[in-house]
Amino acid sequence: ENFLIAEFKKKVAYESVGGQIKFWRSKSDSEIDLIVENGPTLDSYEIKYNSRKKVKFAPSFVERYQPATKAVIHRENFFQFL
């Protein structure tokens, strides 16, 4: 997670693309690894090493913030993300 987030921050800085980078965690420890906020739009990403692992975005996050993107980044597709 840390590697991908650090590299994504570098990409954003290098390309001078806007957007705030955040994460989200509930009181019950549900979490979203990476959130990119561009004005009113939220893109949410879960980062997993294993591409076969089933990922479920926290329903409380999805209901409250209604992200435009819900994507999983894993070892087979992370180059596309960066």
CORFEN-V196068 format. One record per residue. N is the residue number from 1. RES is the residue in one small letter. SS is DSSP state (helix for helix, strand for strand, loop for the rest). NEAR is the number of other ideal C-beta (glycine too) atoms within 10 Angstrom. D_FIRST is the distance of its C-alpha to the first C-alpha in whole Angstrom. Layout:
# CORFEN-V196068
((N | RES | SS | NEAR | D_FIRST) (N | RES | SS | NEAR | D_FIRST))
This chain:
# CORFEN-V196068
((1 | e | loop | 14 | 0) (2 | n | helix | 7 | 4) (3 | f | helix | 9 | 6) (4 | l | helix | 18 | 5) (5 | i | helix | 16 | 6) (6 | a | helix | 10 | 9) (7 | e | helix | 13 | 10) (8 | f | helix | 19 | 11) (9 | k | helix | 11 | 12) (10 | k | helix | 11 | 14) (11 | k | helix | 12 | 15) (12 | v | helix | 15 | 16) (13 | a | helix | 9 | 18) (14 | y | helix | 8 | 20) (15 | e | helix | 8 | 21) (16 | s | loop | 6 | 22) (17 | v | loop | 10 | 21) (18 | g | loop | 10 | 21) (19 | g | loop | 14 | 19) (20 | q | strand | 11 | 17) (21 | i | strand | 12 | 13) (22 | k | strand | 12 | 13) (23 | f | strand | 13 | 11) (24 | w | strand | 18 | 14) (25 | r | strand | 12 | 15) (26 | s | loop | 12 | 18) (27 | k | loop | 6 | 21) (28 | s | loop | 8 | 20) (29 | d | loop | 7 | 17) (30 | s | loop | 14 | 16) (31 | e | strand | 12 | 13) (32 | i | strand | 22 | 11) (33 | d | strand | 18 | 8) (34 | l | strand | 20 | 9) (35 | i | strand | 19 | 13) (36 | v | strand | 20 | 15) (37 | e | strand | 16 | 18) (38 | n | strand | 12 | 21) (39 | g | loop | 8 | 24) (40 | p | loop | 6 | 25) (41 | t | strand | 11 | 22) (42 | l | strand | 21 | 19) (43 | d | strand | 15 | 16) (44 | s | strand | 23 | 14) (45 | y | strand | 22 | 11) (46 | e | strand | 19 | 9) (47 | i | strand | 21 | 6) (48 | k | loop | 15 | 8) (49 | y | loop | 9 | 9) (50 | n | loop | 10 | 12) (51 | s | loop | 13 | 14) (52 | r | loop | 7 | 17) (53 | k | loop | 10 | 15) (54 | k | loop | 7 | 17) (55 | v | loop | 15 | 15) (56 | k | loop | 8 | 17) (57 | f | loop | 16 | 16) (58 | a | loop | 19 | 18) (59 | p | helix | 9 | 21) (60 | s | helix | 13 | 22) (61 | f | helix | 20 | 19) (62 | v | helix | 14 | 21) (63 | e | helix | 8 | 24) (64 | r | helix | 11 | 24) (65 | y | helix | 15 | 22) (66 | q | loop | 8 | 23) (67 | p | loop | 20 | 20) (68 | a | loop | 12 | 21) (69 | t | strand | 11 | 18) (70 | k | strand | 15 | 16) (71 | a | strand | 16 | 14) (72 | v | strand | 15 | 12) (73 | i | strand | 22 | 9) (74 | h | loop | 17 | 10) (75 | r | loop | 12 | 11) (76 | e | loop | 10 | 14) (77 | n | loop | 11 | 14) (78 | f | helix | 16 | 11) (79 | f | helix | 7 | 14) (80 | q | helix | 8 | 15) (81 | f | helix | 15 | 13) (82 | l | loop | 10 | 13))
